């Protein structure tokens, strides 16, 4: 049976989730930073992690963004196939929600045309990933993505013969090259397989996984642990000032790919790790 949903509800949800993600650190993120601070041996690194936690508190208390870079708004929208959207255009509703969040939430306007560098002044358009799923619900995940970390993301089409070791080496090398630029401690979303574009999208979706939640596949879970250990052994540390906490988590997923390929995408996320979700 078809269920009608007014796109005004989606607009409001995007607006609310965007602001909430920028102002309030999630519980899993706070817990992860507290956990690594307790284990960190370098005084400077412990102090940086303490300042990150203090910044979370100040942002929440004062209703201000945890970081001045409130990012491009990436929206993952799972649309139930039994839903009939009414009241307007879905894309326009999502952009309207982003626009309102930017203006009403006092978020920095960072979106512009790439070559002329002309600012859109309201962070539109959103980056919308729409997926049709069974059911009569709409699930929204809103993830503001800052570009200190996005700029450090990398895609590589490995040779099939590179295998698992080649994949792990590429992930670690990506972090080594990034250094302190993506504002560590970071979260790394990793997509393996598919094509160039599906691999990249999978990696970004991995940034939505709750921190501390391992991959369901034991083989991938083992890879996550191994790569995380190697990354933290690099000594880059919080904000690149040295220490044993360079990454909070590595989230890996895979897709079937062509016999001639082995695409790997590493999408890097700064310590702000902003995202919120809801279901309508």
N, C-alpha and C positions, 0 to 999 in steps of 0.2 A: 504494500500500500504506500502510495506517495505521500511524503510529508513536506509541507511548504515551510520554507525558512526565508524570512525577509533579509535581504543583504544588509540592511541597517544594523542587524545584530552582529554581522561579521565586521562591519566598520567599527562598531563600538568595541568589540573584542580586540581587534588589532590595535586600536588606540590605547586601550587599557594595558594590554600585554606589553606593548612597546615601552610605555612609560615605566611599568613595574619592573621590567627586565633591566632597564637602565639605572633605576634608583635603588633597588633592593637586591642584595646578594642572596643567592639561593642557599638553602640549608646544607645541601651536599657540598657546595663550594666552600662555605665557611668551615665545615667539618674537615674537609680535605686540607685546607691551609693550616688549620690548628694542628692537625696530625703531623704534617711535615715540619712545622715549627718546633714541635716537641722533640723531633728526632734530629734536627739540624745542629751540627757541631760548630759551624763557623759563626762567631758573634755578629758580624756584619749581616750575614744572611738571615739570622734570627731577627735582627732589628728590622730588616726590610719586610719580612713576613709579618711582624707585629704592626708595622705601619700599614700594610695592606689590610689587615683586620680592622685597624683603627679607622681607616678610610671607609670601609664598609659601614661601620657604625655611624660615622659622621654624615655620610650620604643619606642613610635612612632617617636619621634624626632631623636633618635639615631639608629633606625632600629635594636633594640635588643628585645629579648623575654620579655614579662611582668613578667615571672617567669622562674627560671632556669630549673624547671621540665617541659620540653616540652612534656612529656607524651607518652603514647602509642597512636598511631593514629587510632581512631575508624572512620570507613567510612560507612555511610549508603548510599546505592546505589539503587535507584528505577529505574529499567530498563523497558522501554516501550516494550510491547510484539510485537510491530511492528518494533522494531529496530533489524537490523542485524549488529552485531559487526564484524569489519574486522581489519586486520593489526596485529593480535597477540592475546595473551591470556589475558583475562580481569584481572585475579588475578595478573599476572606478571606486567601488566600495572599499577595497583594500587600500588603495592610494589615499582615499579620504581619511581612513583611519590613521595612516602614517602622517598625513598632513596635520591632522588635529593633534596627534601626539607631539609632533615637532613644535607646534605653536603653543599648545596648552601645557606641555610638560617642560618647556624651556630647554629643549634638546638642540644641540648644535646642528645647523644646516650644513651638511657635508657633501650633499649630492650635486654633481655638476656634469656638464657635457665633457667628454674626455679630451677633445682637441681644442675647443674654444675656451674651455675652463669656465663656462658661464654657469653660475650657481642656480639651481632650481628653487632655492630659498625655503624649501619645506621638506627636504629629504625624499621627495618622490622622483621617479616612480619606485615602488617597492620591487624587490626581486621575488617573484612569486613562482613557487613550484607546486603545481596542481596535480593531484593524484586521485583517480577514481577508485573507490573502494566499496565493498558490499555494505548494505545497511542504510539507515535513514538519519545518520548523524554527520556533523561537520567537525572535524578535529583540526585545530589550529596550533601551530608552533611558530612563535615569533622570535627571531634571533638577530638582534642588532649586531652587525659584524664590523668591528673597527679594522682599519687597514694597516696598523703597525704589524699585526699578525697576518692579515690576509696577504700582504706583500711578500711574506716569507714562505708562503705555500708553494708547493712544487709538484708538477706532473712529469713523469718520465715513462716512456714506453720501453721497458726492459726487454732484453732477449729472453725467450722462454728458458734457455739454458742457465740463466742467472739464478732461477729457483728461489727458494725461501731465503737463503743466505743473502742473495742479491737484493731482495726486497728489504730485509732488515738493515743491510748496509746503507741502502738509499734513505731510509727513514732517519737513521742516526746521522748520516751525512747532511741531510736537510737541516737538522737541528744544529749541527756544528757550524754550518754556514750562516744560519740565522743569528747565532750568538744571543746577545741581549736585546736585539732589535724588536722581537715580538712581545716584550715585557713579560719574561718568565717570572714565576713558574707557569708553563703553558699546558694546554691539553692538545694532543694531536689526534685528529680524526684521519684515519687511513682507509682508503678504498683500494681494493686489489681486484683486477679483472674487468670484465665488461669492455666498453669502448672508452675513448678518452673522456667523453662527456658524462657517461653513466658512472664511470669510476670517480670523477670529480664530485658528482652529486652525492654519491654514496659516502665519500669522505666527509663532506659537510654534514650529512645527516648523522654521522657518528659523533659529532660534537654535541648532539642533543641527548646522548645517552647519559643517564645519571652517573656521577663520579663514583667510582668504587664498584660499579657493575661490570663484571667481566663478560667477554664474549661467550656466547652459549657453546660454541664449538671449542672443545678442549685444546685442540691444536692452535687455534687463533688466540685463545686465552694464554697459552704458554708463550706464544710470540709476543703478546702484549707485555708480559712480565719481563721477558728477556730484553726487549727493546727499551722499556722504561728504565731498567737497571743500567743499560749501556749509556743511555742519554744522561742520566743523573751522574754517571761516572765522568762525564765530560768536564765537570767543574764550572760550568757557566754560571749557575746559581741564580737566585732571585734578582731580577732586573739586570742580570749580567755582571753582578759584582762579586761573583764567586760563591761556591758552596756546593752542597750535595743535593740541592733541590732545584733542578732545572725544569722538570715536568711533573705535573700532578697525575697524569694518566695518559695512556695510549689506547685508543679505541679502534680496533681493526674489524673490518668486514670484507667479504669477498663476493664476487659475482662470477658466473661462468664466462669465459672469454674464448677467443678464437685460438686455434691450434698454433698460429704464428705469432701470438702476442702475449705480453705480460704487462699490462698497464698498471701503474701504481701512482696514486695521488696522496699527498700529505697536505691536509688542510690544517693550518695552525691557528690556535685560539689563545689569546692572551689570558692572564690570570683573572680578568673580569668575568669571562665565560658567561655572557648574558643570554638567557633564553627563558621563555615562559610558554606555557601551553594551556589550552582549555578545550572543552568539547561542548558544542551547541546541539 
